[in-house]
Amino acid sequence: MKPNTMKKIIQAVKAAREKHPQFAVNLHHALCLAAEELGETAKAINDMTSWEQIEAEIYDTIAVLVRMAEKDFF
């Protein structure tokens, strides 16, 4: 993985935790949030938005998945 990619993932997770400190109530809820973010990524791609917008959606999706992996729910 490129170092800049990891940096962007870390920044996305940090921003997500600041914006949404209460992430999900359980793993199933977190999965629904991940599916929603993936849908937003697909929409950005299908709508042929700018690469910057597509990339932002990609990192939002990854941030949700990282929060799931780190059990960032209660």
Z-matrix of the N, CA and C atoms (Angstrom, degrees):
N
C 1 1.453
C 2 1.529 1 107.97
N 3 1.302 2 114.68 1 141.09
C 4 1.455 3 119.90 2 178.31
C 5 1.533 4 110.01 3 -72.11
N 6 1.321 5 118.06 4 140.53
C 7 1.464 6 120.82 5 -179.39
C 8 1.537 7 113.02 6 -55.75
N 9 1.310 8 117.47 7 -37.30
C 10 1.463 9 119.78 8 -178.94
C 11 1.536 10 111.44 9 -66.71
N 12 1.323 11 116.17 10 -32.92
C 13 1.460 12 119.95 11 177.49
C 14 1.525 13 110.09 12 -64.10
N 15 1.320 14 116.44 13 -46.62
C 16 1.469 15 120.31 14 178.88
C 17 1.525 16 110.14 15 -61.26
N 18 1.312 17 116.70 16 -40.37
C 19 1.469 18 120.70 17 178.32
C 20 1.527 19 110.33 18 -60.16
N 21 1.319 20 117.07 19 -43.01
C 22 1.470 21 120.82 20 179.59
C 23 1.522 22 111.72 21 -66.17
N 24 1.325 23 117.11 22 -36.94
C 25 1.465 24 120.60 23 177.41
C 26 1.525 25 109.91 24 -64.50
N 27 1.313 26 116.67 25 -46.87
C 28 1.470 27 120.88 26 179.70
C 29 1.523 28 110.19 27 -60.34
N 30 1.326 29 116.91 28 -43.42
C 31 1.473 30 120.59 29 178.19
C 32 1.527 31 111.35 30 -63.66
N 33 1.332 32 117.19 31 -40.55
C 34 1.468 33 120.83 32 -179.50
C 35 1.526 34 110.99 33 -65.28
N 36 1.325 35 116.96 34 -41.29
C 37 1.468 36 120.41 35 179.12
C 38 1.530 37 109.94 36 -66.19
N 39 1.313 38 116.69 37 -43.10
C 40 1.474 39 120.52 38 178.56
C 41 1.526 40 110.46 39 -60.35
N 42 1.330 41 116.68 40 -47.16
C 43 1.469 42 120.69 41 179.84
C 44 1.521 43 111.10 42 -62.90
N 45 1.321 44 116.84 43 -39.88
C 46 1.471 45 120.59 44 179.57
C 47 1.524 46 110.89 45 -64.44
N 48 1.321 47 116.59 46 -41.05
C 49 1.471 48 119.71 47 179.33
C 50 1.523 49 111.61 48 -67.10
N 51 1.320 50 116.48 49 -34.18
C 52 1.465 51 119.53 50 177.79
C 53 1.526 52 110.99 51 -72.28
N 54 1.318 53 116.85 52 -41.38
C 55 1.467 54 121.48 53 -178.06
C 56 1.523 55 111.76 54 -73.46
N 57 1.336 56 116.28 55 -38.57
C 58 1.470 57 121.73 56 -177.19
C 59 1.530 58 109.64 57 -129.17
N 60 1.333 59 117.80 58 75.47
C 61 1.469 60 118.85 59 -178.16
C 62 1.535 61 112.60 60 -61.77
N 63 1.320 62 116.49 61 -32.70
C 64 1.464 63 120.32 62 174.89
C 65 1.526 64 107.28 63 -97.68
N 66 1.320 65 115.21 64 94.07
C 67 1.447 66 123.20 65 -169.92
C 68 1.527 67 113.33 66 -72.41
N 69 1.289 68 116.94 67 -62.56
C 70 1.464 69 121.73 68 -176.77
C 71 1.522 70 108.40 69 -153.78
N 72 1.314 71 115.76 70 155.14
C 73 1.466 72 119.15 71 -178.34
C 74 1.522 73 112.17 72 -85.53
N 75 1.329 74 117.63 73 -21.38
C 76 1.458 75 121.09 74 177.87
C 77 1.531 76 109.29 75 -161.79
N 78 1.305 77 115.86 76 177.61
C 79 1.457 78 120.90 77 -177.04
C 80 1.532 79 112.24 78 -63.11
N 81 1.320 80 116.97 79 -37.39
C 82 1.471 81 119.76 80 179.48
C 83 1.530 82 111.26 81 -64.91
N 84 1.310 83 116.33 82 -40.80
C 85 1.461 84 120.70 83 176.55
C 86 1.525 85 110.19 84 -63.03
N 87 1.330 86 116.93 85 -42.16
C 88 1.465 87 121.14 86 178.35
C 89 1.529 88 110.75 87 -61.52
N 90 1.325 89 116.65 88 -39.87
C 91 1.460 90 120.31 89 178.32
C 92 1.527 91 111.18 90 -62.87
N 93 1.322 92 116.96 91 -40.10
C 94 1.464 93 120.61 92 176.84
C 95 1.531 94 110.62 93 -62.51
N 96 1.320 95 117.13 94 -40.39
C 97 1.461 96 120.42 95 177.66
C 98 1.530 97 111.12 96 -64.43
N 99 1.324 98 116.77 97 -39.55
C 100 1.464 99 120.46 98 178.12
C 101 1.532 100 110.47 99 -64.19
N 102 1.320 101 116.62 100 -42.12
C 103 1.465 102 120.29 101 178.71
C 104 1.524 103 110.89 102 -64.11
N 105 1.325 104 116.59 103 -38.88
C 106 1.459 105 120.73 104 177.60
C 107 1.529 106 110.84 105 -63.11
N 108 1.318 107 116.67 106 -44.05
C 109 1.473 108 120.39 107 179.21
C 110 1.525 109 111.03 108 -65.26
N 111 1.320 110 117.34 109 -39.79
C 112 1.457 111 119.80 110 178.09
C 113 1.533 112 110.13 111 -63.94
N 114 1.327 113 116.26 112 -38.13
C 115 1.459 114 120.23 113 175.90
C 116 1.520 115 111.95 114 -62.00
N 117 1.325 116 117.02 115 -38.95
C 118 1.463 117 120.60 116 177.67
C 119 1.534 118 110.60 117 -66.56
N 120 1.323 119 116.68 118 -34.86
C 121 1.462 120 120.01 119 176.02
C 122 1.524 121 110.12 120 -65.73
N 123 1.317 122 116.28 121 -45.49
C 124 1.466 123 120.27 122 178.79
C 125 1.525 124 110.99 123 -60.97
N 126 1.319 125 116.64 124 -41.72
C 127 1.465 126 120.20 125 179.47
C 128 1.525 127 111.01 126 -62.85
N 129 1.319 128 116.70 127 -42.80
C 130 1.467 129 120.30 128 178.92
C 131 1.533 130 110.75 129 -60.84
N 132 1.328 131 115.60 130 -40.43
C 133 1.465 132 119.86 131 178.68
C 134 1.526 133 110.24 132 -68.44
N 135 1.325 134 116.55 133 -48.64
C 136 1.471 135 120.44 134 -178.13
C 137 1.515 136 112.40 135 -63.68
N 138 1.321 137 116.83 136 -32.72
C 139 1.472 138 120.89 137 178.76
C 140 1.530 139 111.86 138 -81.91
N 141 1.325 140 115.76 139 -1.67
C 142 1.469 141 122.65 140 -179.84
C 143 1.525 142 111.37 141 52.76
N 144 1.341 143 114.82 142 47.84
C 145 1.461 144 119.60 143 175.79
C 146 1.518 145 109.05 144 -72.95
N 147 1.297 146 116.50 145 179.56
C 148 1.465 147 120.47 146 -178.82
C 149 1.529 148 110.16 147 -65.08
N 150 1.331 149 115.05 148 155.79
C 151 1.460 150 118.97 149 177.09
C 152 1.524 151 110.44 150 -59.11
N 153 1.319 152 118.02 151 -36.24
C 154 1.461 153 121.23 152 -179.59
C 155 1.535 154 110.89 153 -60.11
N 156 1.330 155 117.12 154 -40.92
C 157 1.470 156 120.66 155 179.04
C 158 1.526 157 110.70 156 -69.73
N 159 1.318 158 116.34 157 -42.35
C 160 1.473 159 120.20 158 178.33
C 161 1.521 160 109.59 159 -61.25
N 162 1.325 161 116.28 160 -46.19
C 163 1.465 162 120.91 161 180.00
C 164 1.528 163 110.89 162 -61.10
N 165 1.317 164 117.46 163 -41.04
C 166 1.469 165 121.00 164 178.20
C 167 1.527 166 110.34 165 -60.16
N 168 1.320 167 116.88 166 -42.39
C 169 1.471 168 120.22 167 179.22
C 170 1.526 169 111.00 168 -66.97
N 171 1.320 170 116.56 169 -38.37
C 172 1.471 171 120.21 170 177.45
C 173 1.528 172 109.95 171 -59.26
N 174 1.331 173 116.16 172 -47.84
C 175 1.467 174 119.06 173 -177.91
C 176 1.524 175 112.04 174 -70.39
N 177 1.324 176 118.20 175 -30.26
C 178 1.473 177 120.18 176 173.29
C 179 1.527 178 110.14 177 -63.05
N 180 1.320 179 116.23 178 -41.84
C 181 1.467 180 120.54 179 178.59
C 182 1.523 181 110.75 180 -63.89
N 183 1.310 182 116.06 181 -45.78
C 184 1.465 183 120.28 182 179.19
C 185 1.524 184 110.49 183 -61.53
N 186 1.329 185 117.19 184 -39.86
C 187 1.469 186 120.57 185 179.91
C 188 1.529 187 110.79 186 -60.14
N 189 1.318 188 116.97 187 -41.83
C 190 1.467 189 119.91 188 178.24
C 191 1.526 190 109.97 189 -63.95
N 192 1.316 191 117.20 190 -42.96
C 193 1.467 192 120.32 191 179.96
C 194 1.524 193 111.77 192 -65.08
N 195 1.323 194 117.28 193 -38.35
C 196 1.469 195 120.48 194 176.70
C 197 1.527 196 109.35 195 -63.94
N 198 1.316 197 116.74 196 -43.11
C 199 1.468 198 119.67 197 179.77
C 200 1.526 199 110.20 198 -63.42
N 201 1.317 200 117.45 199 -35.81
C 202 1.469 201 119.95 200 174.72
C 203 1.527 202 109.92 201 -63.97
N 204 1.327 203 116.51 202 -47.90
C 205 1.470 204 121.17 203 -177.57
C 206 1.522 205 111.82 204 -61.13
N 207 1.327 206 115.33 205 -32.69
C 208 1.463 207 120.44 206 -179.26
C 209 1.532 208 112.34 207 -91.40
N 210 1.316 209 116.29 208 11.15
C 211 1.476 210 122.67 209 178.00
C 212 1.529 211 111.26 210 53.80
N 213 1.317 212 115.35 211 46.35
C 214 1.456 213 122.16 212 -177.37
C 215 1.535 214 110.35 213 -86.96
N 216 1.299 215 114.97 214 50.15
C 217 1.465 216 122.03 215 178.16
C 218 1.520 217 107.84 216 -141.78
N 219 1.300 218 116.28 217 165.48
C 220 1.468 219 118.62 218 -178.87
C 221 1.493 220 110.83 219 -142.46
